[in-house]
Amino acid sequence: MSNPVHINTIVSPAGIVRENDKGRGVYARRDFAKGNLVERSPVILVRAADVRGKLIRYTFEWQPRNMHAIALGVGSLFNHAVDPNLDFRLVIDRREIEFTARRAIARGEELTIHYAGEPGVDTAVGFKVRS
């Protein structure tokens, strides 16, 4: 009989989700080279008007502009960083988001994205950013 997975731990091909000082975080299960595809998340589209409260923190603005996307898998669980190690690209026609390594990422490192604006720019994101 295998050991049960802790209720707050999710394992995906990209990483392991576990609690940290920011809430939850996704951590690389293996090394990734710059440019590697780390995660491909299908999305569920919802009208922007229907996204309220904390749910807004877990969605991506989509096209057309009045839509938001909830990424399945671990796509909606990546934490924000001013200098993230992942880029993401909305693949509108396939209703997916692709997350790729911006630089080399070591196994065990937290996987992060930039929530607003350009990576490297400390754009306001609606909460205190912890490093």
N, C-alpha and C positions, 0 to 999 in steps of 0.2 A: 504494500500500500504506500502510495507516495505521500509526501508531506503536503498539507494543504497550503495554498497561497494565502498570505495575510490579506484580510479584507480590504486594506488600503493599498495593496500592491497589484498593479496590472502589468502583465508582461506582453510586449509587442515585439515584432522583429526589430524595430528601431531601438527600443529602450524599455526600461523598467520604471514604472511610475511609483513613487513613494513619497511619504510625507517629508517636508523640509520646513525651514523657517518661513517660507513664502506660502505654505499650504501644501500643494503637491508639486512635484517636479518630475521631469522625464530624464532619465540617465542612460547614456549610451551603453548598449550591451556588448559592443565591439568597437574597434577603431574604425574611423571613417577618414578617407582621404578627401582633400579639397575637391568639391564638385560631385562627390558621391551622392546618389539619391538615398536619403535617410528614411523617409516616410512618404507614402502616397496615401492620402486620406480621401475617400469618397465623402461627399457632403449631403446634408439635408438642407434644402432651401426653405426659408421662412420669410414672410413679409417683415420688413423692418419695423412696421407699426406693431407687430405682435411680439417683439423682443423687448422685454422689460426687466428691471431689477438686475440681479447678479448675472442672469443669462447673457447679457450684453458683453460681459467680459470674456465669454467663450465663443464668440461668433466673429466671422470675417465679413466685411462689406463685400457685396457681390454685384454682378451686373445682371439685370438692370439695377440701377442705383437704389431702388426701393426694396432690395432683397438683402438678406443676410444668410450666411452659410454656417451651419454647425458641422464641424469636421468630425468624422467618425474615427475610430482608432484612437491614437493619442494626439491627433492634430490639434484639438482644442485645449490640450493640457500643457503645451509648452509655455514656460514662463517668459516674461519680458526681460530683455537686457539692452542697454544702450549700445553695447558692442556684442551682438549675438553671434553664435557660431553656426546658425542656420539662416538661409534665405528661403523664402517661399514664393511660389508662383501659382496663381489661380488658373486652372485649366477649365475655362468656362464651358466649352463644348462637351467635355467629359464629366463635368460636375465633380471635379477633384481638386485637391491642393497638393502640390509637390513640394516637399521640403528637402533642400540640398545643403551639403556642408559648405559653409563660406570659407572654411580653413580646415586643417587637419583637426580631428576630434579624437581624443583618447577614450578608451573604454572607461566607464564610470563617471565621465564628465557630464554635468547637466546640459541638456539640449535646450537652447533658448532661441527666441525670435525677437524681432523688434516690432512692437505693436502699432506704431504710428510714425509716419515720416521715414526718413532715411536712416539706416544703421549708422551708428557713430554720432548721431545728433541726439541730444538729450531733449526729446520732444515730450511735452506734457501728455501723460496717459491716463490721468484721472485718479492716481493713487501714488503713494510714496514708493519709489523704486528702491528695492534692497539689492545690494550687490552680492 
